[in-house]
Amino acid sequence: MPAAFFGPAPAVTMLNRAFNDISPAPLVYANQVGVAGQSVESINAFAILYGNAYGGLSDIALASRALANMGLLPDADLLLGVADYMAANHEARGLVVLQIAQILSISEPDTGPLAKYSKAALAWNIELINSLAYSSEGKYRLSHSTGVQGMEEAAFGEGLTVDIDAPLALVGVNTEVCY
């Protein structure tokens, strides 16, 4: 089962990782999560606002930056497709990036022509979990449980649940690991 991220905390994390390849300091992160709000509409509005800060970048430059930070390059067809999508939705490029980040986070089990994104999706999900743990100063707890077919589950409270089926290494983060 792939990771599944819901709510403002992962949306903020995805935007910071995709746009800047950073995990923000805890106070910055807490502020961003608060601004993002709890509803889908407010999170989408935050994504649009976040993306507007990059208005000076061309669609191809922003697409290249975000896709590279998500581990999806080199892929010329994807890059050109995302740049075209951004051009058609220029005022909502932050939302475009968030949508791609969310799609990538559920792409681990993809098969057929989309299977080429499975490894990038796994790496992305691990990066998101590590970033969430760092930016939240350990607010989110990674817990281990053995469920159906040995699935591991990390529950992050407040509407954020991450299901994983491979061990994770939380490197350099201040978090508690329970077994």
N, C-alpha and C positions, 0 to 999 in steps of 0.2 A: 504494500500500500504506500502511495507517495505521501509526502508531507502535505498538510492542508493548513493554510494560514488564513485567519479571519480577523477582522477588526482593525482598529486604528493603529495599534502597535506594529503589526507586521507591514501595514501599508506604508507607514513612516519609514520603517526599516528598508523596505524595498526601494523607496524613492531615494533615500540616502545612498544605498549601495549602487543603484543603477545610474544615478546622475554623477556621483562623486567617488564611488568606491570607498566610502568611509562608514564607520560606526560612530555616530555623534556622541559627544560627551553627555553624561546622564542628564544634566540640567537642560541642555539644548534639546535633547530627545524628549524629555518630559514636557517641555513647552510645545514641541511640535505635535506630540500625541494629543495634548490638550486642545490645540488649535484645530487639529483634524476632526475632533468630535467623535461621536459614536455612530451616527447614521451613515448609510452608504452615500447619501447625497453630500453630507459634509466632508466625508473622506474624499469623494471625487472632486469637490470644490477645492480642498486642500491640495490635491494632486495637480489641478490646473494652476493654482497659485504658485506652487513649487516650480512647476515647469516654466512659468512666465519669467522667472528669474534668469532663464537661459535664452531669452528672446534674441540676443545678439548672435546666437549660433544658427547657422543654416540648418535646414532639415536634415541634410546628409551628414553634417558634422555632429548634430545631436543624436541622430540614429546610430552613427558609428560609435560615439562615446558610450551610449547606454548599452548597446549590444555587446561591445567589448567588455564593459564592466559586468555584464551578466554571463560572460563566457560563451557568447554565441557567434563570435567571429573567429576565423574568416568564413563568411558565407555571403557571397556577393548578391545572390538572389534575395536572401532575407534582408540584407542591408538596403537594397534598392526598394524592396516592397515596403519596408518600414518607413523609409524616407518619403515615399509616395503617400503613405497613410498619414504621415505627419503633415505633409504639404496640404492634404485635403482637410486636415483638422488642426490647422496651425495655432489657433487660439487655445487648443486643449492638448498640447503636446505632452504635458505632464501626465494627463490622464491616459494618453496613448502608452507612455512608458510604464505606468502602473499596470495597465491591462496586460502588456507583454510580460511584465514581471510576475503577475498572478498566473498567467497561462503557463509560464515556464515552471512555476512552483508545483504545478500538478502534472507535469509532463514526464515524470520518471517512468511510468509504465507504458508509454507510447510505443506503438508497433508500426510496422509498415514504413511509409516514407518519413514519418515523424520520429522514428526510433533514433535518428541521428542526434536528437536533442536530449535523450535520456540521461547521458552522462553529465551534460551541462546542467540539467535539472537537478540531479543529485548534488552536484557541487554547489549550485545556487542555494539549495535548501540547507545544506550544512553551513554555508556562509550566513544565511539569514538567521539560523538558530544561534550561531556564535555571536552575531551582531546584536541580536535581541538580548542575549545574556549580558554582554558587555554594556550596552547603552542603558539597560535597566538596573545596573548595579546589583545583579542577582535577584531582582524582584521576581523574575520568572524562574521557576525551579524545573530542572530536568529530572524526571523520575523514571525509573525503570519498572516495567511490569511485564509479565509474560502473559500474553493473551492468546487468542486463537492463532495457531501456527507460529507461536513464539514471537509475535509482533511486539515491538517495543513502542511505548507511548510516552510522549512528553506532553504534559498538560500545563498550560501557561496561564490559566485563569482569565477572567474577564473576556470570555468569548474567543480566546485564542487557544486552539488545540493543534498540536503538531503530532501527527502519527508518522512513525518511521519504521522501517524494517531492516535497518543496518545500524550497527553501533556508531555513535558520534563521539568525536573528540572535541571537547570544548576547551580550546587552547587559549591560555592567557585571559581567562575571564574569571570574575568573582561570582561564582555561583555554587550552589550546593548540589551534589550528585547523590541521589539516594538509590540503593539497590535492595 
